[in-house]
Every structure is written in structure tokens, then in C-alpha cells.
Amino acid sequence: MKNNNKIDVFKYLLATAVFLILLLADQISKYLIVSRLDEGQEINIISNVFVLKYIKNFGAAFGILQNKRLFFCILTFLFMVLVIRFFCIIPSEKKYRPLRITVILLSSGAVGNFIDRLFLVYVRDFLYFKLINFPIFNFADIYVVVAAFLLMILVLFYYKDEDFYFIKEFFGKNRFTSKG
């Protein structure tokens, strides 16, 4: 039992360290952009293809749900409570490592933009593929999109239904059976 506790402690410490590194990368990149660019100003990285362009995003992805800060803050808080609880029930087995990594990516992206909304009222976006006029985004957005893609791949192709036994055990078998 003691060996299992060491594995769990290491799992949580490593997860926390990776989460903080990703979160810091997001926040530092945003700080550097804001300290060097005025809103709307561009710096060409690859001429007319990829630029750094600082904007304030008061909404969500693609600018939807503008000025819904309280909604996003409450939603992110509730989401993070669920994500932390989910992370804690993921088995320590090696085959669940991709799932743990995905959860860390997803949570660091969610918290990165949550920090902006909480303290600034808007999210700082700055990565822009000008050639295709793709919406401007940031590292936290990348984390969330990559995590969503990885989660889809893992659920569809890597894990089997029975690999998620820990979720059923957590909620109890009666919640997954119909009465009637």
C-alpha cells in the first residue's frame, strides 16, 4: 500500500508541475505580447502568413458569447472542480498516462483564460494566421484544442469502454442502470 501512495503522490506532484509550467508559459507569453504591442498592432513573423496581433477578446472561441464574463468564470470554476475530481480517480496505470496528460492540458488552458477573465475582464489573444484569416488565439486556446482532439482520439481509438470502469465505480453502478 505504501508503494501505491508514493506513486499517487508522484502523479499529483508531476501533474501539478506540468500544469504550472503550461500555465506560466501561457501567462508569460501574454504578458510579453501586451508589454510590446498596443491593441491591434501587428508583428510579422512570416510575412502575410503568420503574425502576432494583440487583441482583447471579451467572448469565447471565435468571439462568441461576448461580455459573458460571469458566466465563463462560473462555468470554468465548476469545470475545474469536475476535472480535478476526474483526475484524482484516473488509475495510476501506465495506459492511462495519455488521459492524464490530456486532462492536464485541458485544465491549464481553461485556467489560463480564466485568469485573464477574472483579473482583466477579457482574454489576451495574439497568434494570428493572417493568410487564412483564422481567429486570433493564444497558448491556452492551443492547450484546450489539442486536449479536445487528444480526448476524441483516445476515446474513439485507444481506450475501450471497459477501460473507463473507474468512472462507473466512482458514480456507483445504480446510476448507470435504468429502472423501469
C-alpha positions as CSV (number, residue, x, y, z in Angstrom):
1,M,0.0,0.0,0.0
2,K,2.8,2.4,0.8
3,N,4.3,2.0,-2.7
4,N,0.9,2.9,-4.2
5,N,0.8,6.1,-2.1
6,K,4.2,7.1,-3.4
7,I,3.0,6.6,-7.0
8,D,-0.1,8.7,-6.3
9,V,1.9,11.5,-4.6
10,F,4.4,11.5,-7.5
11,K,1.5,11.5,-10.0
12,Y,0.0,14.6,-8.4
13,L,3.3,16.4,-8.0
14,L,4.2,15.8,-11.6
15,A,0.8,16.8,-12.8
16,T,0.9,20.0,-10.7
17,A,4.4,20.8,-12.1
18,V,3.4,20.3,-15.7
19,F,0.2,22.2,-15.1
20,L,2.1,25.2,-13.7
21,I,4.7,25.2,-16.4
22,L,2.0,25.3,-19.1
23,L,0.1,27.9,-17.2
24,L,3.2,30.0,-16.8
25,A,4.1,29.7,-20.5
26,D,0.6,31.0,-21.3
27,Q,0.7,33.9,-18.9
28,I,4.3,34.9,-19.7
29,S,3.6,34.9,-23.4
30,K,0.5,37.1,-22.9
31,Y,2.5,39.4,-20.7
32,L,5.3,39.7,-23.2
33,I,2.9,40.5,-26.1
34,V,0.9,43.1,-24.1
35,S,4.2,44.7,-23.0
36,R,5.4,45.0,-26.5
37,L,2.3,45.6,-28.6
38,D,-0.6,48.0,-28.5
39,E,-4.0,46.6,-29.1
40,G,-4.4,45.9,-32.9
41,Q,-0.7,46.3,-33.6
42,E,0.9,43.5,-35.6
43,I,4.4,42.0,-35.9
44,N,5.1,39.9,-39.0
45,I,6.6,36.5,-38.2
46,I,6.0,35.1,-41.7
47,S,5.0,38.0,-43.9
48,N,1.3,38.0,-44.6
49,V,1.0,34.4,-43.3
50,F,1.6,34.4,-39.5
51,V,1.6,37.5,-37.3
52,L,1.5,38.5,-33.7
53,K,-1.5,40.7,-33.3
54,Y,-2.7,41.7,-29.8
55,I,-6.5,41.9,-29.3
56,K,-8.8,41.8,-26.3
57,N,-11.3,39.0,-26.5
58,F,-14.4,39.7,-24.4
59,G,-16.0,36.4,-25.5
60,A,-15.1,32.8,-26.1
61,A,-13.8,30.9,-29.1
62,F,-14.3,32.7,-32.4
63,G,-15.6,35.7,-30.3
64,I,-18.9,34.1,-29.4
65,L,-20.8,35.0,-26.2
66,Q,-19.3,38.5,-25.9
67,N,-19.3,40.1,-22.5
68,K,-20.4,37.0,-20.6
69,R,-17.6,37.2,-18.0
70,L,-19.5,36.0,-15.0
71,F,-20.9,33.0,-17.0
72,F,-17.4,32.0,-18.1
73,C,-15.9,32.4,-14.6
74,I,-18.6,30.2,-13.0
75,L,-18.5,27.7,-15.8
76,T,-14.7,27.4,-15.6
77,F,-14.8,27.1,-11.8
78,L,-17.3,24.3,-12.0
79,F,-15.5,22.6,-14.8
80,M,-12.2,22.7,-12.9
81,V,-13.8,21.1,-9.8
82,L,-15.0,18.2,-12.1
83,V,-11.7,18.0,-13.8
84,I,-9.7,17.8,-10.6
85,R,-12.1,15.1,-9.2
86,F,-11.8,13.2,-12.5
87,F,-8.0,13.4,-12.5
88,C,-8.0,12.0,-8.9
89,I,-9.9,8.9,-9.9
90,I,-7.9,8.1,-13.0
91,P,-5.9,4.9,-12.3
92,S,-2.1,5.2,-12.0
93,E,-1.5,2.5,-14.6
94,K,0.7,3.4,-17.5
95,K,-2.0,3.0,-20.0
96,Y,-3.9,6.0,-18.5
97,R,-0.9,8.3,-18.9
98,P,-2.3,9.8,-22.2
99,L,-5.6,10.6,-20.4
100,R,-3.8,12.2,-17.5
101,I,-1.7,14.4,-19.9
102,T,-4.9,15.3,-21.8
103,V,-6.6,16.4,-18.6
104,I,-3.6,18.5,-17.6
105,L,-3.5,20.2,-21.0
106,L,-7.2,20.9,-20.9
107,S,-7.1,22.3,-17.3
108,S,-4.1,24.5,-17.9
109,G,-5.8,26.0,-21.0
110,A,-9.0,26.6,-19.1
111,V,-7.3,28.2,-16.1
112,G,-5.0,30.3,-18.4
113,N,-8.0,32.0,-19.9
114,F,-9.9,32.0,-16.6
115,I,-7.1,34.1,-15.0
116,D,-7.4,36.7,-17.8
117,R,-11.2,36.9,-17.4
118,L,-11.0,37.1,-13.7
119,F,-8.4,39.8,-13.4
120,L,-8.7,41.6,-16.8
121,V,-12.3,41.0,-17.9
122,Y,-11.1,39.9,-21.3
123,V,-8.7,37.2,-22.7
124,R,-5.4,38.3,-24.3
125,D,-5.1,36.8,-27.8
126,F,-2.2,37.3,-30.2
127,L,-1.5,34.4,-32.5
128,Y,-2.9,35.0,-35.9
129,F,-2.8,33.1,-39.2
130,K,-3.4,36.1,-41.4
131,L,-3.2,34.1,-44.7
132,I,-6.4,32.2,-43.9
133,N,-7.9,34.9,-41.6
134,F,-8.1,32.4,-38.8
135,P,-9.4,33.8,-35.5
136,I,-6.7,35.2,-33.2
137,F,-5.8,32.9,-30.3
138,N,-3.3,32.2,-27.5
139,F,-1.4,29.3,-25.9
140,A,-4.3,28.5,-23.6
141,D,-6.5,28.1,-26.6
142,I,-4.0,25.7,-28.2
143,Y,-3.9,23.6,-25.0
144,V,-7.7,23.3,-25.0
145,V,-8.0,22.4,-28.7
146,V,-5.1,19.9,-28.6
147,A,-6.6,18.3,-25.4
148,A,-10.1,18.1,-27.0
149,F,-8.5,16.4,-30.1
150,L,-6.5,14.0,-28.0
151,L,-9.5,13.2,-25.9
152,M,-11.5,12.4,-29.0
153,I,-8.7,10.2,-30.4
154,L,-8.3,8.4,-27.0
155,V,-12.0,7.7,-26.5
156,L,-12.6,6.6,-30.1
157,F,-9.4,4.6,-30.8
158,Y,-7.3,3.9,-27.8
159,Y,-9.5,3.1,-24.8
160,K,-12.2,0.5,-24.7
161,D,-15.5,1.0,-22.9
162,E,-14.3,-1.2,-20.0
163,D,-11.2,0.9,-19.6
164,F,-13.4,3.5,-18.0
165,Y,-14.5,1.2,-15.2
166,F,-13.2,3.7,-12.7
167,I,-15.9,6.3,-13.7
168,K,-18.6,3.7,-13.2
169,E,-17.2,2.8,-9.8
170,F,-16.9,6.4,-8.8
171,F,-20.6,7.1,-9.6
172,G,-21.9,3.8,-8.5
173,K,-23.4,1.1,-10.6
174,N,-27.0,2.1,-9.9
175,R,-26.6,5.4,-11.7
176,F,-25.8,3.6,-14.9
177,T,-28.7,1.2,-14.9
178,S,-32.2,2.2,-15.9
179,K,-35.1,1.5,-13.5
180,G,-38.2,0.7,-15.2
